Each structure stands twice: as C-alpha cells, then as structure tokens.
C-alpha cells in the first residue's frame, strides 16, 4: 500500500486528473494506492475543513508502507505529509510528473 503525495489546491481539476493517473500507474506496477485528496474533497470543504481532512489523511498515510511524492511542486499539504513520513521513518520515494523515479546519487 502506497500513499500518493501530490498537490491538490490551486488547479484542482488538473491536479485531481494527475492524481488519478498516478494512482493508475501505481496499480499497474502492482501497488495499492491511497490518495486522500481523491476521497475527502468529495464530501469535505477544503476551505473550512482542511485541517480535519489533513489529520485524517495522515492517519491513512500511517497505514501505508511507502510514500510516493510526485511532481516538482511541493505544496503546503505535501510538505506536511513529507515531514510526518520522515518522523515515522517511512520509505519515501520521489517521482517526476511522468512517474519516473528520481534517485538520489
């Protein structure tokens, strides 16, 4: 199970389409993706309930074996998720927008 970290706010329509693609790639690679920003905006308001949704997202992330950070833009929400993943010593993998893994040398 992998947690998909990618931006939601800003260009929400495009960001959601991208996240759906990232989840599809994860499935095609044999992983079970979890993307909270595909779930919570369906019934929660990002403007008034963002903090509650973020807390719930972090609980979901805690259940995942890996965290996949996708894209070159690190939004405020993605930064919070990365910080928590590092605190929990989760395996964090970084990918570009084409889902090519970025390897540190």
GROMACS elastic network, one bead per residue, 0.5 to 0.9 nm:
[ bonds ]
;  ai    aj funct       b0    kb
    1    31     6  0.58913   500
    1    33     6  0.58023   500
    1    34     6  0.70747   500
    1    63     6  0.78829   500
    1    64     6  0.50353   500
    1    65     6  0.57133   500
    1    66     6  0.68771   500
    1    67     6  0.89434   500
    2    26     6  0.79832   500
    2    31     6  0.66390   500
    2    32     6  0.60612   500
    2    34     6  0.60314   500
    2    35     6  0.86682   500
    2    61     6  0.80833   500
    2    63     6  0.88503   500
    2    64     6  0.52862   500
    2    65     6  0.59425   500
    2    67     6  0.56219   500
    2    68     6  0.67058   500
    3    32     6  0.86005   500
    3    33     6  0.58998   500
    3    35     6  0.60530   500
    3    36     6  0.82901   500
    3    60     6  0.79557   500
    3    61     6  0.57291   500
    3    62     6  0.88483   500
    3    63     6  0.87202   500
    3    64     6  0.59753   500
    3    65     6  0.79475   500
    3    66     6  0.63017   500
    3    68     6  0.59709   500
    3    69     6  0.84282   500
    4    19     6  0.76777   500
    4    22     6  0.75741   500
    4    23     6  0.72624   500
    4    26     6  0.89316   500
    4    33     6  0.65295   500
    4    34     6  0.59433   500
    4    35     6  0.50835   500
    4    36     6  0.80072   500
    4    61     6  0.87218   500
    4    66     6  0.88620   500
    4    67     6  0.62906   500
    4    68     6  0.50912   500
    4    69     6  0.64084   500
    4    70     6  0.73996   500
    5    19     6  0.85474   500
    5    35     6  0.71795   500
    5    36     6  0.87763   500
    5    37     6  0.88805   500
    5    67     6  0.70110   500
    5    68     6  0.57812   500
    5    70     6  0.60805   500
    5    71     6  0.88447   500
    5    77     6  0.85837   500
    5    78     6  0.58653   500
    5    81     6  0.73319   500
    5    82     6  0.82293   500
    6    15     6  0.77110   500
    6    18     6  0.84493   500
    6    19     6  0.67819   500
    6    22     6  0.89501   500
    6    35     6  0.86038   500
    6    37     6  0.86521   500
    6    68     6  0.83955   500
    6    69     6  0.61892   500
    6    70     6  0.53331   500
    6    71     6  0.66841   500
    6    73     6  0.81741   500
    6    74     6  0.76706   500
    6    75     6  0.79072   500
    6    77     6  0.85826   500
    6    78     6  0.63365   500
    7    10     6  0.80275   500
    7    11     6  0.88528   500
    7    12     6  0.83510   500
    7    15     6  0.62331   500
    7    16     6  0.84297   500
    7    19     6  0.83555   500
    7    37     6  0.85538   500
    7    70     6  0.84458   500
    7    71     6  0.82576   500
    7    73     6  0.73596   500
    7    74     6  0.70782   500
    7    75     6  0.57625   500
    7    76     6  0.84786   500
    7    77     6  0.73022   500
    7    78     6  0.65344   500
    8    11     6  0.73900   500
    8    12     6  0.55481   500
    8    13     6  0.85905   500
    8    14     6  0.87784   500
    8    15     6  0.54872   500
    8    16     6  0.66121   500
    8    19     6  0.85121   500
    8    37     6  0.64596   500
    8    38     6  0.88011   500
    8    75     6  0.81879   500
    8    77     6  0.82245   500
    8    78     6  0.89587   500
    9    12     6  0.54513   500
    9    15     6  0.76337   500
    9    46     6  0.84728   500
    9    75     6  0.79887   500
    9    77     6  0.87307   500
   10    13     6  0.87751   500
   10    15     6  0.79908   500
   11    14     6  0.55853   500
   11    15     6  0.59409   500
   11    16     6  0.85368   500
   12    16     6  0.58939   500
   12    17     6  0.84524   500
   13    16     6  0.53185   500
   13    17     6  0.62894   500
   13    18     6  0.86924   500
   14    17     6  0.50957   500
   14    18     6  0.61578   500
   14    19     6  0.86237   500
   15    18     6  0.50555   500
   15    19     6  0.61545   500
   15    20     6  0.86896   500
   16    20     6  0.62073   500
   16    21     6  0.86236   500
   16    37     6  0.77282   500
   16    38     6  0.68103   500
   17    20     6  0.52028   500
   17    21     6  0.63902   500
   17    22     6  0.87974   500
   18    21     6  0.50543   500
   18    22     6  0.62274   500
   18    23     6  0.86860   500
   18    97     6  0.81775   500
   19    23     6  0.61432   500
   19    24     6  0.85332   500
   19    35     6  0.75092   500
   19    37     6  0.83581   500
   19    38     6  0.75897   500
   19    70     6  0.89077   500
   20    23     6  0.51331   500
   20    24     6  0.62108   500
   20    25     6  0.87196   500
   20    35     6  0.85926   500
   20    38     6  0.77655   500
   21    24     6  0.50283   500
   21    25     6  0.62633   500
   21    26     6  0.86774   500
   22    25     6  0.51154   500
   22    26     6  0.62768   500
   22    27     6  0.87779   500
   22    33     6  0.85931   500
   22    70     6  0.80687   500
   22    97     6  0.84300   500
   22    98     6  0.86566   500
   22    99     6  0.71570   500
   23    26     6  0.50038   500
   23    27     6  0.63026   500
   23    28     6  0.86271   500
   23    31     6  0.88569   500
   23    32     6  0.81461   500
   23    33     6  0.55311   500
   23    34     6  0.76331   500
   23    35     6  0.75280   500
   24    27     6  0.51137   500
   24    28     6  0.61581   500
   24    29     6  0.86173   500
   24    33     6  0.81821   500
   25    29     6  0.61776   500
   25    30     6  0.87647   500
   25    31     6  0.86908   500
   25    99     6  0.76871   500
   26    29     6  0.50710   500
   26    30     6  0.64541   500
   26    31     6  0.51831   500
   26    32     6  0.67278   500
   26    33     6  0.60828   500
   27    30     6  0.51066   500
   27    32     6  0.58602   500
   27    33     6  0.67629   500
   28    31     6  0.73584   500
   33    64     6  0.88381   500
   34    38     6  0.86825   500
   34    60     6  0.77009   500
   34    61     6  0.78081   500
   34    64     6  0.79635   500
   35    38     6  0.56299   500
   35    39     6  0.70675   500
   35    57     6  0.83630   500
   35    60     6  0.89010   500
   35    61     6  0.88762   500
   36    39     6  0.50855   500
   36    40     6  0.60492   500
   36    41     6  0.84395   500
   36    53     6  0.83417   500
   36    54     6  0.85839   500
   36    56     6  0.83489   500
   36    57     6  0.55864   500
   36    58     6  0.89081   500
   36    60     6  0.76603   500
   36    61     6  0.86205   500
   37    40     6  0.57431   500
   37    41     6  0.62204   500
   37    42     6  0.86531   500
   37    53     6  0.87921   500
   37    57     6  0.81694   500
   38    41     6  0.66395   500
   38    42     6  0.73280   500
   39    42     6  0.57297   500
   39    43     6  0.78707   500
   39    44     6  0.89852   500
   40    43     6  0.58382   500
   40    44     6  0.56149   500
   40    45     6  0.83269   500
   40    46     6  0.85684   500
   40    53     6  0.65074   500
   40    56     6  0.89113   500
   40    57     6  0.85021   500
   41    45     6  0.62904   500
   41    46     6  0.65651   500
   41    53     6  0.85138   500
   42    45     6  0.83792   500
   44    47     6  0.88944   500
   44    48     6  0.82645   500
   44    49     6  0.63500   500
   44    50     6  0.80678   500
   44    53     6  0.75466   500
   45    48     6  0.55593   500
   45    49     6  0.53977   500
   45    50     6  0.69953   500
   45    53     6  0.88884   500
   46    49     6  0.54608   500
   46    51     6  0.85101   500
   46    53     6  0.79062   500
   47    50     6  0.60574   500
   48    51     6  0.80737   500
   48    52     6  0.89774   500
   49    52     6  0.54388   500
   49    53     6  0.61750   500
   49    54     6  0.86147   500
   50    53     6  0.50738   500
   50    54     6  0.60007   500
   50    55     6  0.86394   500
   51    54     6  0.50771   500
   51    55     6  0.62931   500
   51    56     6  0.87461   500
   52    55     6  0.51994   500
   52    56     6  0.63659   500
   52    57     6  0.86274   500
   53    56     6  0.51300   500
   53    57     6  0.60660   500
   53    58     6  0.86761   500
   54    58     6  0.62110   500
   54    59     6  0.87332   500
   54    77     6  0.75758   500
   54    80     6  0.87076   500
   54    81     6  0.86537   500
   55    58     6  0.52096   500
   55    59     6  0.65216   500
   55    60     6  0.89110   500
   56    59     6  0.51244   500
   56    60     6  0.64545   500
   56    61     6  0.86862   500
   57    60     6  0.50678   500
   57    61     6  0.61184   500
   57    62     6  0.86398   500
   57    81     6  0.85376   500
   58    62     6  0.61385   500
   58    63     6  0.88865   500
   58    80     6  0.89371   500
   58    81     6  0.68612   500
   58    84     6  0.76100   500
   58    85     6  0.87398   500
   59    62     6  0.51106   500
   59    63     6  0.69091   500
   60    63     6  0.54096   500
   60    64     6  0.70429   500
   61    64     6  0.53172   500
   61    65     6  0.84381   500
   61    66     6  0.85316   500
   61    67     6  0.75441   500
   61    81     6  0.80612   500
   61    84     6  0.89615   500
   61    85     6  0.78857   500
   62    65     6  0.79986   500
   62    84     6  0.88610   500
   62    85     6  0.78539   500
   62    88     6  0.79849   500
   62    90     6  0.84720   500
   64    67     6  0.71784   500
   64    90     6  0.84749   500
   65    90     6  0.68950   500
   65    91     6  0.70499   500
   66    85     6  0.88591   500
   66    90     6  0.61932   500
   66    92     6  0.59247   500
   66    93     6  0.73552   500
   67    81     6  0.87812   500
   67    82     6  0.81183   500
   67    85     6  0.72491   500
   67    90     6  0.69679   500
   67    91     6  0.61932   500
   67    93     6  0.61876   500
   67    94     6  0.84467   500
   68    91     6  0.86039   500
   68    92     6  0.59512   500
   68    94     6  0.58198   500
   68    95     6  0.71032   500
   69    72     6  0.89891   500
   69    74     6  0.86106   500
   69    78     6  0.77203   500
   69    82     6  0.78971   500
   69    92     6  0.71529   500
   69    93     6  0.61776   500
   69    95     6  0.61857   500
   69    96     6  0.84991   500
   70    73     6  0.83412   500
   70    74     6  0.87345   500
   70    93     6  0.85012   500
   70    94     6  0.59370   500
   70    96     6  0.56163   500
   70    97     6  0.61557   500
   70    98     6  0.88513   500
   70    99     6  0.72494   500
   70   101     6  0.89224   500
   71    74     6  0.75295   500
   71    94     6  0.79359   500
   71    95     6  0.62368   500
   71    98     6  0.83872   500
   71    99     6  0.83932   500
   72    95     6  0.84456   500
   72    96     6  0.65123   500
   72    97     6  0.75098   500
   73    78     6  0.88508   500
   74    77     6  0.79424   500
   74    78     6  0.56797   500
   74    79     6  0.60604   500
   75    78     6  0.51371   500
   75    79     6  0.61114   500
   75    80     6  0.86835   500
   76    79     6  0.51173   500
   76    80     6  0.63755   500
   76    81     6  0.88024   500
   77    80     6  0.51554   500
   77    81     6  0.63315   500
   77    82     6  0.87198   500
   78    81     6  0.50115   500
   78    82     6  0.61308   500
   78    83     6  0.85810   500
   79    82     6  0.51141   500
   79    83     6  0.61498   500
   79    84     6  0.86566   500
   80    83     6  0.51558   500
   80    84     6  0.62612   500
   80    85     6  0.86133   500
   81    84     6  0.51980   500
   81    85     6  0.60788   500
   81    86     6  0.85738   500
   82    85     6  0.50458   500
   82    86     6  0.61055   500
   82    87     6  0.85644   500
   82    92     6  0.79051   500
   83    86     6  0.51937   500
   83    87     6  0.62390   500
   83    88     6  0.87658   500
   84    88     6  0.62491   500
   84    89     6  0.85295   500
   84    90     6  0.87084   500
   85    88     6  0.51114   500
   85    89     6  0.60459   500
   85    90     6  0.51676   500
   85    91     6  0.77008   500
   85    92     6  0.73135   500
   86    90     6  0.60569   500
   86    91     6  0.81043   500
   86    92     6  0.78413   500
   87    90     6  0.77743   500
   89    92     6  0.85761   500
   93   101     6  0.72839   500
   93   102     6  0.77030   500
   93   103     6  0.82908   500
   94    99     6  0.87838   500
   94   100     6  0.85175   500
   94   101     6  0.58474   500
   94   102     6  0.54491   500
   94   103     6  0.75153   500
   95    98     6  0.76009   500
   95    99     6  0.51895   500
   95   100     6  0.53106   500
   95   102     6  0.52948   500
   95   103     6  0.86348   500
   96    99     6  0.52604   500
   96   100     6  0.55003   500
   96   101     6  0.65454   500
   96   102     6  0.68387   500
   97   100     6  0.74275   500
   98   101     6  0.88340   500
   99   102     6  0.89027   500
